[in-house]
């Protein structure tokens, strides 16, 4: 599939490009070493959550990272 075709599909579906590549079955993902893939996996876990759940995860993450 070309990038043009992919862009047309994403536009037609009116979805965020990240949703197209959402990682299903991310068991064991923490074993990976690709930074972008791990960040995408986190996004995949959050994308369909309710706003309050996302806020809670953000608060917990900030506490864990000490920021």
Backbone as CSV, one residue per row, in Angstrom:
resi,resn,N_x,N_y,N_z,CA_x,CA_y,CA_z,C_x,C_y,C_z
1,UNK,0.857,-1.168,0.000,0.000,0.000,0.000,0.904,1.231,0.000
2,UNK,0.619,2.155,-0.885,1.434,3.365,-0.951,1.018,4.341,0.140
3,UNK,1.888,5.297,0.401,1.595,6.319,1.410,0.367,7.134,1.010
4,UNK,0.212,7.407,-0.286,-0.958,8.158,-0.761,-2.241,7.403,-0.454
5,UNK,-2.232,6.114,-0.742,-3.409,5.286,-0.487,-3.707,5.246,1.004
6,UNK,-2.677,5.064,1.801,-2.851,5.033,3.248,-3.426,6.351,3.747
7,UNK,-2.914,7.456,3.238,-3.428,8.765,3.633,-4.903,8.914,3.266
8,UNK,-5.283,8.426,2.092,-6.684,8.495,1.660,-7.586,7.672,2.568
9,UNK,-7.117,6.498,2.962,-7.898,5.641,3.850,-8.078,6.313,5.205
10,UNK,-7.004,6.853,5.742,-7.058,7.530,7.038,-8.017,8.719,6.973
11,UNK,-7.938,9.483,5.897,-8.824,10.632,5.724,-10.275,10.177,5.594
12,UNK,-10.510,9.150,4.806,-11.871,8.652,4.594,-12.482,8.118,5.887
13,UNK,-11.669,7.464,6.695,-12.159,6.923,7.956,-12.245,7.979,9.051
14,UNK,-11.631,9.124,8.803,-11.608,10.214,9.770,-11.074,9.732,11.120
15,UNK,-9.897,9.092,11.065,-9.264,8.600,12.286,-7.874,9.197,12.418
16,UNK,-7.360,9.148,13.631,-5.994,9.557,13.906,-5.068,8.485,13.334
17,UNK,-4.006,8.868,12.635,-3.098,7.866,12.061,-2.599,6.842,13.073
18,UNK,-2.435,7.234,14.312,-1.971,6.297,15.345,-2.970,5.154,15.505
19,UNK,-4.269,5.455,15.368,-5.281,4.420,15.519,-5.173,3.350,14.445
20,UNK,-4.722,3.730,13.264,-4.569,2.767,12.172,-3.521,1.730,12.527
21,UNK,-2.507,2.164,13.233,-1.402,1.271,13.587,-1.467,0.816,15.032
22,UNK,-2.633,0.939,15.640,-2.776,0.564,17.042,-2.247,-0.842,17.247
23,UNK,-1.509,-0.998,18.296,-0.878,-2.278,18.584,-1.864,-3.138,19.360
24,UNK,-2.285,-4.221,18.747,-3.165,-5.176,19.416,-2.288,-6.273,20.018
25,UNK,-2.702,-6.791,21.117,-1.944,-7.874,21.732,-0.532,-7.446,22.079
26,UNK,-0.413,-6.492,22.986,0.905,-5.938,23.276,1.609,-6.655,24.425
27,UNK,1.167,-7.878,24.692,1.836,-8.651,25.730,3.319,-8.755,25.391
28,UNK,4.155,-8.534,26.357,5.594,-8.638,26.147,6.221,-7.421,25.482
29,UNK,5.433,-6.382,25.235,5.955,-5.201,24.534,7.076,-4.541,25.337
30,UNK,7.027,-4.649,26.652,8.054,-3.998,27.473,9.436,-4.596,27.246
31,UNK,9.499,-5.744,26.598,10.782,-6.367,26.272,11.448,-5.704,25.067
32,UNK,10.695,-4.931,24.321,11.223,-4.290,23.120,12.161,-3.159,23.504
33,UNK,13.013,-2.741,22.571,13.964,-1.676,22.872,13.778,-0.454,21.967
34,UNK,12.758,-0.466,21.101,12.510,0.676,20.228,11.644,1.702,20.960
35,UNK,12.210,2.851,21.207,11.547,3.904,21.977,10.196,4.291,21.381
36,UNK,10.159,4.545,20.082,8.921,4.972,19.416,7.842,3.892,19.521
37,UNK,8.237,2.641,19.366,7.280,1.537,19.455,6.676,1.446,20.858
38,UNK,7.496,1.664,21.874,6.998,1.627,23.247,6.045,2.786,23.536
39,UNK,6.379,3.962,23.032,5.496,5.121,23.209,4.180,4.887,22.476
40,UNK,4.250,4.316,21.276,3.034,3.994,20.526,2.185,2.962,21.259
41,UNK,2.844,2.022,21.931,2.119,1.013,22.705,1.368,1.672,23.857
42,UNK,2.009,2.632,24.522,1.322,3.370,25.588,0.114,4.118,25.036
43,UNK,0.303,4.769,23.903,-0.799,5.492,23.279,-1.932,4.540,22.916
44,UNK,-1.585,3.371,22.433,-2.581,2.373,22.055,-3.434,1.967,23.255
45,UNK,-2.790,1.880,24.404,-3.527,1.525,25.617,-4.470,2.627,26.065
46,UNK,-4.128,3.874,25.772,-4.899,5.010,26.264,-5.969,5.517,25.304
47,UNK,-5.804,5.286,24.024,-6.615,5.955,23.012,-8.122,5.750,23.188
48,UNK,-8.547,4.618,23.684,-9.983,4.379,23.823,-10.480,4.524,25.257
49,UNK,-9.632,4.963,26.140,-10.035,5.138,27.538,-10.820,6.419,27.724
50,UNK,-11.572,6.467,28.791,-12.324,7.678,29.134,-11.350,8.755,29.594
51,UNK,-11.768,10.013,29.447,-10.931,11.157,29.806,-10.443,11.062,31.253
52,UNK,-11.316,10.691,32.166,-10.917,10.603,33.572,-9.845,9.542,33.789
53,UNK,-9.928,8.438,33.067,-8.903,7.402,33.178,-7.561,7.915,32.666
54,UNK,-7.589,8.634,31.574,-6.351,9.188,31.007,-5.728,10.187,31.973
55,UNK,-6.557,11.017,32.590,-6.052,11.979,33.578,-5.417,11.255,34.759
56,UNK,-6.035,10.167,35.196,-5.495,9.412,36.312,-4.135,8.809,35.941
57,UNK,-4.028,8.246,34.745,-2.756,7.681,34.289,-1.692,8.772,34.205
58,UNK,-2.073,9.938,33.740,-1.139,11.058,33.656,-0.643,11.456,35.047
59,UNK,-1.568,11.560,36.011,-1.170,11.895,37.382,-0.223,10.840,37.958
60,UNK,-0.573,9.569,37.747,0.273,8.486,38.257,1.650,8.511,37.599
61,UNK,1.678,8.747,36.313,2.950,8.792,35.592,3.821,9.940,36.097
62,UNK,3.198,11.094,36.301,3.950,12.247,36.819,4.506,11.928,38.202
63,UNK,3.703,11.259,39.052,4.176,10.891,40.386,5.338,9.911,40.307
64,UNK,5.226,8.919,39.454,6.283,7.920,39.317,7.574,8.556,38.804
65,UNK,7.438,9.461,37.840,8.618,10.090,37.255,9.128,11.276,38.061
66,UNK,8.362,11.661,39.084,8.791,12.738,39.962,8.836,14.112,39.336
67,UNK,7.906,14.365,38.404,7.894,15.683,37.742,6.734,16.497,38.228
